[in-house]
Amino acid sequence: MQTPNNATENSYKFAPVAKEALAGERIVRPSLNYWQDAWRRLKKNRLAMAGLIILVALIVLAIIVPFVSSYDYQTQDLKIKNISPNAQHWFGTDDFGRDIWTRVWWGTRISLFIGIVAALIDLVVGVIYGGISAYYGGKVDEVMQRAIEIVYAIPFLLIAILLIMVIGSGISSIILAMAITGWVPMARLVRGQMLTLKEQEFVLASRTLGASPMRIILRSLIPNALGIIIVQITFVVPSAIFTEAFLSFIGLGVKPPLASLGNLLSDGANYIRLYPHRLIFPTIIFSLILLSFNLLGDGLRDALDPKMRK
């Protein structure tokens, strides 16, 4: 039987805690899922958001300007050739009297199209190839990795030149050359990520429930690697755009009168002393595209990193 002193002591120990004492233990962080938290962190990165805004603006202009412009990218008018920027021709004209404003945005459209196609190839071929290689492992992984090494050992420029000789220069040859070798870095990256993920408990649970290997890869492994895949894609697109510009600059890519940023830079470089505006404006747009993608990629890398979550 408790004494009065013990009863008083126990009642003191189990007394209700005052509301003021619990105020410091309240959860002040909102309940967010992985993607909401990543977006919240991305918005705090000013450089990444600036890159995103600039990129959206460039894409909108590349889509709209060729349709609303009074000039097209190929109509020639020798009476107004090589004029400086003015109210009618905002970026001036070239040596055939073609409007550079329209040609720059048409070239931006083509460059972005090639970059997006390259990203889609990486997303489909590279992710699935790397996922299958990592999931099955063993001899399957060994054979698939040796195949990657063979493909990766062939220089991209050599493949591009051979394709241009066979099917001619143009967008199709550039895309086909990227499709042959461009997916290899993505496949390697995904394979390394999948090797870690396939040992997790949720994969074992899927196997126990009888899920097929392809279902596990598509429904369990790839969704959990989306963060690193998205970051890689943001670096694939500018790399593909730079590759197209380089090939067009040396005369192996898109051919005039079709405009691309590469051949616009090549034409402008030939007249840099006499007509600097022909090089300045394509260079600014080209630099903004690459810079915006890289800033956005750096921001996404930090935002999608689970270790950065607070």
Buried (B, 14 or more C-beta within 10 A) or exposed (E): EEEEEEEEEEEEEEEEEEEEEEEEEEEEEEEEEEEEBBEEBBEEBEEBBBBBEBBEEBBEBBEEBBEEBEBBBBEBEEEBBBBEBEEEBBBBBBBBBBBBBBBBBBBBBBBBBBBBBBBEBBBEBBBBBBBBBBBBEEEEBEEBBEBBEEBBEEEBBEBBBEBBEEEEBBBEBBBBBBBBBBBBBBBBBBBEBBBEBBEEEEBEEBBEEEBEBEEBBBEBBBEBBEBBBBBBBBBBBBBBBBBBBBBBBEEBBBEBEBBBBBBBBBBBEEBEEEBEBBBBBBBEBBEBBBBBBBBBBBBBBBBBBEEEEE
